[in-house]
Amino acid sequence: MNQPASAYFITDAAARTVRTTLSIIVDNEVGALARVVGLFSGRGYNIESLTVAETDHQKHTSRITIVTSGTADVIEQIKAQLGRLVPVHRVVDLALDQPGIEREMVITKLRCNGEQRAECLRLAEVFRARVIDITHDSLVLELTGNNAKIERFIELLVPMGLIELARTGVVAISRGAEPT
């Protein structure tokens, strides 16, 4: 039996932090988003990404997509507390309950001209980014993809003259024929 030399190496598997994406269907009414966000801030939970938009005009419902992280117990607690809020119809954990598809969009502005512009355009082609604006000394690119793809793209743009960027945040939906 091989034991660790120190108790500092003993880890509790349940205490590991996981990243999750929650899809929350709520009534599209004044204060619904504030109640959901208030639940997170009031309990000290962090929101890594937040997107919201009306998804059903007849039922007046909206989808809130929240990316957060915490231990498995904390995530379960968040889902239970969200489910008890008045405007919430359904909470789905797209990392656990139903496998989901996630996408995000980023718009980047680069300072580039001449040979550097050609390099930026080659990189855009590799990542399938679209050129949405071009001037004599700048280039604006749009890219849609998962979080890892967006992060890799930004990392490669920094040394090329990245001036600024804007990100939409994650939008997600479950796979298959069942609604999220």
ZADO-1210 file (C-alpha; in nm, 4 decimals, padded with zeros to 6 digits):
<atoms>
<atom x="00.0000" y="00.0000" z="00.0000" code="MET" pos="1"/>
<atom x="00.1493" y="00.3268" z="-00.1171" code="ASN" pos="2"/>
<atom x="00.0532" y="00.6256" z="00.0996" code="GLN" pos="3"/>
<atom x="00.1307" y="00.9883" z="00.0279" code="PRO" pos="4"/>
<atom x="00.4141" y="01.1372" z="00.2319" code="ALA" pos="5"/>
<atom x="00.1934" y="01.4213" z="00.3505" code="SER" pos="6"/>
<atom x="-00.1718" y="01.4850" z="00.4205" code="ALA" pos="7"/>
<atom x="-00.1503" y="01.7841" z="00.1828" code="TYR" pos="8"/>
<atom x="-00.1670" y="01.5429" z="-00.1110" code="PHE" pos="9"/>
<atom x="-00.5008" y="01.3969" z="-00.0057" code="ILE" pos="10"/>
<atom x="-00.7787" y="01.5464" z="-00.2171" code="THR" pos="11"/>
<atom x="-01.1517" y="01.5147" z="-00.2006" code="ASP" pos="12"/>
<atom x="-01.2905" y="01.4363" z="-00.5483" code="ALA" pos="13"/>
<atom x="-01.6250" y="01.6010" z="-00.4596" code="ALA" pos="14"/>
<atom x="-01.4490" y="01.9299" z="-00.3746" code="ALA" pos="15"/>
<atom x="-01.3015" y="01.9766" z="-00.7245" code="ARG" pos="16"/>
<atom x="-01.4187" y="02.2845" z="-00.9123" code="THR" pos="17"/>
<atom x="-01.6095" y="02.2233" z="-01.2339" code="VAL" pos="18"/>
<atom x="-01.7260" y="02.4649" z="-01.5033" code="ARG" pos="19"/>
<atom x="-02.0891" y="02.4343" z="-01.6081" code="THR" pos="20"/>
<atom x="-02.3346" y="02.5995" z="-01.8431" code="THR" pos="21"/>
<atom x="-02.6885" y="02.6531" z="-01.7161" code="LEU" pos="22"/>
<atom x="-02.9810" y="02.7141" z="-01.9504" code="SER" pos="23"/>
<atom x="-03.2623" y="02.8874" z="-01.7619" code="ILE" pos="24"/>
<atom x="-03.6076" y="02.9509" z="-01.9117" code="ILE" pos="25"/>
<atom x="-03.7792" y="03.2441" z="-01.7403" code="VAL" pos="26"/>
<atom x="-04.0823" y="03.4673" z="-01.7886" code="ASP" pos="27"/>
<atom x="-03.9847" y="03.7693" z="-01.9964" code="ASN" pos="28"/>
<atom x="-04.0817" y="04.0265" z="-01.7362" code="GLU" pos="29"/>
<atom x="-03.9263" y="04.3209" z="-01.5575" code="VAL" pos="30"/>
<atom x="-03.6893" y="04.2067" z="-01.2832" code="GLY" pos="31"/>
<atom x="-03.6530" y="03.8414" z="-01.3904" code="ALA" pos="32"/>
<atom x="-03.2865" y="03.8792" z="-01.4837" code="LEU" pos="33"/>
<atom x="-03.2213" y="04.0866" z="-01.1703" code="ALA" pos="34"/>
<atom x="-03.3609" y="03.8060" z="-00.9511" code="ARG" pos="35"/>
<atom x="-03.1441" y="03.5425" z="-01.1185" code="VAL" pos="36"/>
<atom x="-02.8288" y="03.7551" z="-01.1014" code="VAL" pos="37"/>
<atom x="-02.9169" y="03.8596" z="-00.7448" code="GLY" pos="38"/>
<atom x="-02.9210" y="03.4949" z="-00.6408" code="LEU" pos="39"/>
<atom x="-02.5626" y="03.4578" z="-00.7659" code="PHE" pos="40"/>
<atom x="-02.4298" y="03.7788" z="-00.6135" code="SER" pos="41"/>
<atom x="-02.6134" y="03.7340" z="-00.2829" code="GLY" pos="42"/>
<atom x="-02.4494" y="03.3973" z="-00.2259" code="ARG" pos="43"/>
<atom x="-02.1063" y="03.4873" z="-00.3603" code="GLY" pos="44"/>
<atom x="-02.1244" y="03.2743" z="-00.6774" code="TYR" pos="45"/>
<atom x="-01.9339" y="03.4006" z="-00.9807" code="ASN" pos="46"/>
<atom x="-02.0858" y="03.4360" z="-01.3272" code="ILE" pos="47"/>
<atom x="-01.8214" y="03.3816" z="-01.5967" code="GLU" pos="48"/>
<atom x="-02.0585" y="03.4478" z="-01.8879" code="SER" pos="49"/>
<atom x="-02.4185" y="03.5696" z="-01.9131" code="LEU" pos="50"/>
<atom x="-02.6444" y="03.5995" z="-02.2170" code="THR" pos="51"/>
<atom x="-03.0185" y="03.6559" z="-02.2291" code="VAL" pos="52"/>
<atom x="-03.2816" y="03.7064" z="-02.4980" code="ALA" pos="53"/>
<atom x="-03.6513" y="03.6426" z="-02.5552" code="GLU" pos="54"/>
<atom x="-03.6972" y="03.3034" z="-02.7232" code="THR" pos="55"/>
<atom x="-04.0764" y="03.2639" z="-02.7399" code="ASP" pos="56"/>
<atom x="-04.2876" y="03.5711" z="-02.8181" code="HIS" pos="57"/>
<atom x="-04.6252" y="03.3960" z="-02.7641" code="GLN" pos="58"/>
<atom x="-04.5314" y="03.2557" z="-02.4207" code="LYS" pos="59"/>
<atom x="-04.3244" y="03.5647" z="-02.3314" code="HIS" pos="60"/>
<atom x="-04.0287" y="03.3562" z="-02.2162" code="THR" pos="61"/>
<atom x="-03.6569" y="03.4214" z="-02.2350" code="SER" pos="62"/>
<atom x="-03.3508" y="03.1984" z="-02.2162" code="ARG" pos="63"/>
<atom x="-03.0735" y="03.2992" z="-01.9787" code="ILE" pos="64"/>
<atom x="-02.7460" y="03.1167" z="-02.0381" code="THR" pos="65"/>
<atom x="-02.5026" y="03.1346" z="-01.7480" code="ILE" pos="66"/>
<atom x="-02.1541" y="02.9873" z="-01.7319" code="VAL" pos="67"/>
<atom x="-02.0357" y="02.9414" z="-01.3749" code="THR" pos="68"/>
<atom x="-01.8019" y="02.7206" z="-01.1775" code="SER" pos="69"/>
<atom x="-01.7954" y="02.5577" z="-00.8375" code="GLY" pos="70"/>
<atom x="-01.7877" y="02.2219" z="-00.6677" code="THR" pos="71"/>
<atom x="-02.0509" y="01.9658" z="-00.7656" code="ALA" pos="72"/>
<atom x="-02.2380" y="02.0433" z="-00.4417" code="ASP" pos="73"/>
<atom x="-02.2342" y="02.4184" z="-00.5101" code="VAL" pos="74"/>
<atom x="-02.3626" y="02.3657" z="-00.8665" code="ILE" pos="75"/>
<atom x="-02.6478" y="02.1487" z="-00.7359" code="GLU" pos="76"/>
<atom x="-02.7304" y="02.4148" z="-00.4777" code="GLN" pos="77"/>
<atom x="-02.7332" y="02.6871" z="-00.7469" code="ILE" pos="78"/>
<atom x="-02.9686" y="02.4798" z="-00.9654" code="LYS" pos="79"/>
<atom x="-03.2031" y="02.4085" z="-00.6740" code="ALA" pos="80"/>
<atom x="-03.2159" y="02.7744" z="-00.5698" code="GLN" pos="81"/>
<atom x="-03.2735" y="02.8899" z="-00.9287" code="LEU" pos="82"/>
<atom x="-03.5588" y="02.6408" z="-00.9637" code="GLY" pos="83"/>
<atom x="-03.7362" y="02.8008" z="-00.6663" code="ARG" pos="84"/>
<atom x="-03.7328" y="03.1537" z="-00.8109" code="LEU" pos="85"/>
<atom x="-04.0762" y="03.2784" z="-00.9233" code="VAL" pos="86"/>
<atom x="-04.0044" y="03.3681" z="-01.2894" code="PRO" pos="87"/>
<atom x="-03.8051" y="03.0460" z="-01.3564" code="VAL" pos="88"/>
<atom x="-03.9774" y="02.7688" z="-01.5562" code="HIS" pos="89"/>
<atom x="-03.6856" y="02.5312" z="-01.6118" code="ARG" pos="90"/>
<atom x="-03.3142" y="02.4983" z="-01.5253" code="VAL" pos="91"/>
<atom x="-03.0968" y="02.2629" z="-01.7308" code="VAL" pos="92"/>
<atom x="-02.7291" y="02.1926" z="-01.6657" code="ASP" pos="93"/>
<atom x="-02.5871" y="02.1502" z="-02.0169" code="LEU" pos="94"/>
<atom x="-02.2666" y="02.0002" z="-01.8804" code="ALA" pos="95"/>
<atom x="-02.4460" y="01.7322" z="-01.6773" code="LEU" pos="96"/>
<atom x="-02.8219" y="01.6916" z="-01.7360" code="ASP" pos="97"/>
<atom x="-02.8318" y="01.7172" z="-02.1166" code="GLN" pos="98"/>
<atom x="-02.5169" y="01.7417" z="-02.3288" code="PRO" pos="99"/>
<atom x="-02.5131" y="02.0784" z="-02.4992" code="GLY" pos="100"/>
<atom x="-02.3616" y="02.2726" z="-02.7843" code="ILE" pos="101"/>
<atom x="-02.1929" y="02.6009" z="-02.6924" code="GLU" pos="102"/>
<atom x="-02.0927" y="02.8901" z="-02.9170" code="ARG" pos="103"/>
<atom x="-01.9546" y="03.2366" z="-02.8593" code="GLU" pos="104"/>
<atom x="-01.8712" y="03.5230" z="-03.0918" code="MET" pos="105"/>
<atom x="-01.5771" y="03.7608" z="-03.0712" code="VAL" pos="106"/>
<atom x="-01.5062" y="04.0751" z="-03.2721" code="ILE" pos="107"/>
<atom x="-01.1401" y="04.1778" z="-03.2729" code="THR" pos="108"/>
<atom x="-00.9716" y="04.4975" z="-03.3896" code="LYS" pos="109"/>
<atom x="-00.6082" y="04.4754" z="-03.5032" code="LEU" pos="110"/>
<atom x="-00.3536" y="04.7392" z="-03.5918" code="ARG" pos="111"/>
<atom x="-00.1883" y="04.6035" z="-03.9062" code="CYS" pos="112"/>
<atom x="-00.0656" y="04.7031" z="-04.2499" code="ASN" pos="113"/>
<atom x="00.1532" y="04.5614" z="-04.5260" code="GLY" pos="114"/>
<atom x="00.3058" y="04.2202" z="-04.4590" code="GLU" pos="115"/>
<atom x="00.1528" y="04.2054" z="-04.1119" code="GLN" pos="116"/>
<atom x="-00.1944" y="04.2458" z="-04.2704" code="ARG" pos="117"/>
<atom x="-00.1295" y="03.9429" z="-04.4913" code="ALA" pos="118"/>
<atom x="-00.0322" y="03.7401" z="-04.1823" code="GLU" pos="119"/>
<atom x="-00.3511" y="03.8495" z="-04.0022" code="CYS" pos="120"/>
<atom x="-00.5621" y="03.7502" z="-04.3036" code="LEU" pos="121"/>
<atom x="-00.3936" y="03.4070" z="-04.3209" code="ARG" pos="122"/>
<atom x="-00.4676" y="03.3499" z="-03.9528" code="LEU" pos="123"/>
<atom x="-00.8289" y="03.4591" z="-04.0074" code="ALA" pos="124"/>
<atom x="-00.8586" y="03.2078" z="-04.2904" code="GLU" pos="125"/>
<atom x="-00.7222" y="02.9239" z="-04.0753" code="VAL" pos="126"/>
<atom x="-00.9772" y="02.9993" z="-03.8000" code="PHE" pos="127"/>
<atom x="-01.2568" y="03.0750" z="-04.0509" code="ARG" pos="128"/>
<atom x="-01.2949" y="03.4278" z="-03.9176" code="ALA" pos="129"/>
<atom x="-01.4717" y="03.6889" z="-04.1319" code="ARG" pos="130"/>
<atom x="-01.3294" y="04.0297" z="-04.2169" code="VAL" pos="131"/>
<atom x="-01.6017" y="04.2800" z="-04.1280" code="ILE" pos="132"/>
<atom x="-01.4044" y="04.6048" z="-04.1622" code="ASP" pos="133"/>
<atom x="-01.0731" y="04.7040" z="-04.3132" code="ILE" pos="134"/>
<atom x="-00.8877" y="05.0370" z="-04.3294" code="THR" pos="135"/>
<atom x="-00.5316" y="05.1365" z="-04.4250" code="HIS" pos="136"/>
<atom x="-00.4014" y="05.0599" z="-04.0764" code="ASP" pos="137"/>
<atom x="-00.6607" y="04.8348" z="-03.9097" code="SER" pos="138"/>
<atom x="-00.8597" y="04.5183" z="-03.9548" code="LEU" pos="139"/>
<atom x="-01.1751" y="04.3999" z="-03.7759" code="VAL" pos="140"/>
<atom x="-01.2436" y="04.0252" z="-03.7634" code="LEU" pos="141"/>
<atom x="-01.5470" y="03.8264" z="-03.6461" code="GLU" pos="142"/>
<atom x="-01.5160" y="03.4673" z="-03.5228" code="LEU" pos="143"/>
<atom x="-01.7742" y="03.2233" z="-03.3891" code="THR" pos="144"/>
<atom x="-01.6811" y="02.9036" z="-03.2077" code="GLY" pos="145"/>
<atom x="-01.6464" y="02.7287" z="-02.8756" code="ASN" pos="146"/>
<atom x="-01.4582" y="02.8880" z="-02.5871" code="ASN" pos="147"/>
<atom x="-01.1326" y="02.7027" z="-02.6569" code="ALA" pos="148"/>
<atom x="-01.1260" y="02.8155" z="-03.0213" code="LYS" pos="149"/>
<atom x="-01.1952" y="03.1782" z="-02.9238" code="ILE" pos="150"/>
<atom x="-00.9190" y="03.1711" z="-02.6595" code="GLU" pos="151"/>
<atom x="-00.6631" y="03.0236" z="-02.9057" code="ARG" pos="152"/>
<atom x="-00.7541" y="03.2858" z="-03.1680" code="PHE" pos="153"/>
<atom x="-00.7142" y="03.5750" z="-02.9229" code="ILE" pos="154"/>
<atom x="-00.3839" y="03.4333" z="-02.7947" code="GLU" pos="155"/>
<atom x="-00.2433" y="03.4310" z="-03.1494" code="LEU" pos="156"/>
<atom x="-00.3721" y="03.7831" z="-03.2253" code="LEU" pos="157"/>
<atom x="-00.2078" y="03.9523" z="-02.9249" code="VAL" pos="158"/>
<atom x="00.1444" y="03.9669" z="-03.0756" code="PRO" pos="159"/>
<atom x="-00.0010" y="04.0726" z="-03.4134" code="MET" pos="160"/>
<atom x="-00.1315" y="04.4051" z="-03.2809" code="GLY" pos="161"/>
<atom x="-00.4628" y="04.3325" z="-03.1080" code="LEU" pos="162"/>
<atom x="-00.6127" y="04.6690" z="-03.0098" code="ILE" pos="163"/>
<atom x="-00.9405" y="04.5598" z="-02.8532" code="GLU" pos="164"/>
<atom x="-01.2047" y="04.2913" z="-02.8584" code="LEU" pos="165"/>
<atom x="-01.5698" y="04.2377" z="-02.7722" code="ALA" pos="166"/>
<atom x="-01.7217" y="03.8992" z="-02.6811" code="ARG" pos="167"/>
<atom x="-02.0872" y="03.7976" z="-02.6778" code="THR" pos="168"/>
<atom x="-02.0682" y="03.5411" z="-02.4019" code="GLY" pos="169"/>
<atom x="-02.1757" y="03.1805" z="-02.4368" code="VAL" pos="170"/>
<atom x="-02.5023" y="03.0758" z="-02.5982" code="VAL" pos="171"/>
<atom x="-02.5924" y="02.7092" z="-02.5618" code="ALA" pos="172"/>
<atom x="-02.8615" y="02.4577" z="-02.6440" code="ILE" pos="173"/>
<atom x="-02.8988" y="02.0858" z="-02.5762" code="SER" pos="174"/>
<atom x="-02.8444" y="01.8187" z="-02.8396" code="ARG" pos="175"/>
<atom x="-03.1258" y="01.6032" z="-02.9711" code="GLY" pos="176"/>
<atom x="-03.4973" y="01.6476" z="-03.0292" code="ALA" pos="177"/>
<atom x="-03.6001" y="01.7327" z="-02.6707" code="GLU" pos="178"/>
<atom x="-03.6234" y="02.1018" z="-02.5705" code="PRO" pos="179"/>
<atom x="-03.3672" y="02.2357" z="-02.3295" code="THR" pos="180"/>
</atoms>
